């Protein structure tokens, strides 16, 4: 990997760990003072997530400022019309892939759809709605740069698609601390990697990832109460009918 790629990775790691100093700093500055502890804690986490992700994205964008228009693989980059087409197709493709992977997990392993990590993040978003930018925009952009452009791309140049996908998806799951849904990470990683290789433009999986996260976050934020009620009713139905299979 190039020096710039290592700088990006270091920036990303420091951003992930910055809360160890940022959270106490916000408390020291008196941010959210007067709130109840149960309310203030997710609020401060949301505030710092917004700050750290915004700064992290700005630094990474500057480090890679001369690489955004370059192709990373052999062959020409996709034309503008094809780039737009695959960017548009990538969004529903990602949603369908996620739904299919969740269904397979549930049918074969009994793993219920829905992620504790996602629910926790939505709690922070509810406390500090501006954090939506970090979750729906900055986060996906940084993840595609790290896990697709740098990790997947570097491995794919030396090995094959399967090896590059496996390594990048495993690391992606590690960062999210969500091994239970590893199949979903593999499927999503495969779709985004396919879009990347197909067009030779990192902007394509970035757009698809941002669109997917934005859709999921906005739907869960706007209809959170309705979704929770729906899940409660589904759990009751499962208890009353043992063989009933639900999907969310």
NORDA-V105366 format. One record per helix or strand. SS is the DSSP state (alpha for helix, beta for strand). FROM is the first residue (numbers start at 1). TO is the last residue. Records with the same first field share a line. If there is no record, write none. Layout:
# NORDA-V105366
SS->FROM-TO ; FROM-TO
This chain:
# NORDA-V105366
alpha->3-17 ; 19-29 ; 37-63 ; 80-109 ; 116-127 ; 129-156 ; 161-176 ; 179-199 ; 202-222 ; 224-240
